[in-house]
């Protein structure tokens, strides 16, 4: 049985248990002296209580598991964030990019258009096109998507995550 099916089964069981206790309370409040064979059964109440405790234990275990997984994902995002900057700087060094080419490459990777980069850098679009072409040539790629792909490939490698986690310890 899948984890999801177990969780939904326990949820359904807990819903029935809650409905039982609500019915029992309602019966006791509305008809305190009336006969209620189902609600008066100690065995049934014990089974319902045990079912609720089993659900509680399993839910706690799943919650702990989910929170641990969330912490791991948060750590991976932090590592990837910092690692992206390190990978980018290392690549820029390898390619011997000038300061202007670095700025243009960063803005291009962030998704800015040629016109937007020109406006931000207060220069002409032709200059930005030439700088982009120079970056692409030094990186041995044909365009912005391939440039970004180089960094994503580096970030997705397991070695980078393991190295960053070891450095953090």
N, C-alpha and C positions, 0 to 999 in steps of 0.2 A: 504494500500500500504506500502511495506517495506521501511525502511530508504534508503537502497541501490537503490531501484527502483526510489525513489524520487530524489536522487542525480543524477542518470544517466538521468532521465527525464529532470532535470534542466540543466545538462551539454549539452544535445542535444538541448534544447531550446536556451541556450546561444550560441551554435555553429551556429544555424540558424540566430540568431540575429546578430552575428558577420558577417556572410556571407551576410546578407542583407546590413549592413553598408558598407562592402567592395564593394559589387556590386554598391551601390549608389555612393560611392567615385569614383570608376572606371568609371562609366557612366558620372559623372560630369567632370572628368578629360579628358576623351577621346571625349565626345560629349557634351560640355558645353551648346550648344544652342539647342540640339536635344530634342524631346519630350520623357519624361519618366514618364508614368502615375504611375507606382509602386513607384518609388523613389520620386516623387513629392507629394505623399499623406502624408499630415501632420498627419492624423489619424493613418496610418500604422506606421509612425516613432514614434509617441507617444506610441503606443502599444508595439513596439519593445523596446523602452527605458524603459517602465514600467516593461516589462518582464526581462530585464537586471537588473533592481534595485531589483526586487523580488529575482532573482537568487543571487545577491550580498548579500542581507540580509540573505538569507538562508545559503549561503556558509560561511558567517562570523559566523553565529550561530553554524554551524557544526564544523568549525575550532576551535572556543572557546571550544566547547564540547570535541573535540579530544585532544586539548592541556591540558585541565583539567584532562582528563582520563590519558594522558601520565604522568602528574605530579603525579597522584595517584599511577600509576604503578611504577614510579621511587621511590616514597616513600616506597612502599611495598618491592621493591628489597633491598633498604637500610635497612629496618627493618629486613627483612629475613636474610640479610648478617650478621648484628650485632647479631641478635637473634640466628643464627646458632651457632656462637661462644659461646654465653652465655649458650645455651642449651647443647652444647657439654661439656663445662666445668662443668656444674651442674651434668650432667650424670657421668662424670669421677670422680667427688667427691663422688657421691652416690656409685659408684662401687669400690671406694678406689683403683684406678689405680696408679701404681708407675709412676715416671717421664718417665722411659723407655717405659712402656706400653702405656702411653699417646702419646708419639711420634710415636710409632708403629701404634697405633689406628688411629691417624691423617693421617699418610701416607697411611694406608690401605683404609681409607675413601676416600682419594684423588685418589685412584685407582692404586697406585704403586704395583707392583708385589713383592713377597717375595724376589726375587733376587735383585730387585731395592732397596728395603728397606734395605737389608743387605749391599749393596754397599754404600748407603747414610749414614748408621749408622756405617759403617766400622766394621761389625761384621759378624758372620757366619749365613747362612740361617737357620740352625737348631735352633739357638738362636731366630731368628725372628719368626719361626714357633711356638716355645714354648711361646713366648710373645703374639703372635696372639691368640693361644689357650687359654691362661690365660685371655686375654681381652674378648674373646667370652664367656668363662665360667662365668666370673664376670658379663657380660652383659646379660647372659642367652639367648644367640643366638647361632646358629650353624655355622655362617660364616659371611663374609664381607657384603654380600647383606642385611642380616637381621640386621646387625649392622647399616648400613646406613639407612635402613628403619625405625629404631627407631627414628632417628633424623628427617627424613623427615615427619614422622607422627606428631611429635611435632611441626614442623614448619608450617605444613598445617592446624593446628588447628586454628580456628577463635579467640580463647581466646588469643593466643600468639600475633596475629596482634593487637587486641584491646588493650591489656596490653601495648605493645610497643608504640602504638599511644598515649595512655593516658599519658605515661611517657614522651613522647616528648613534650606534651603540657605543 
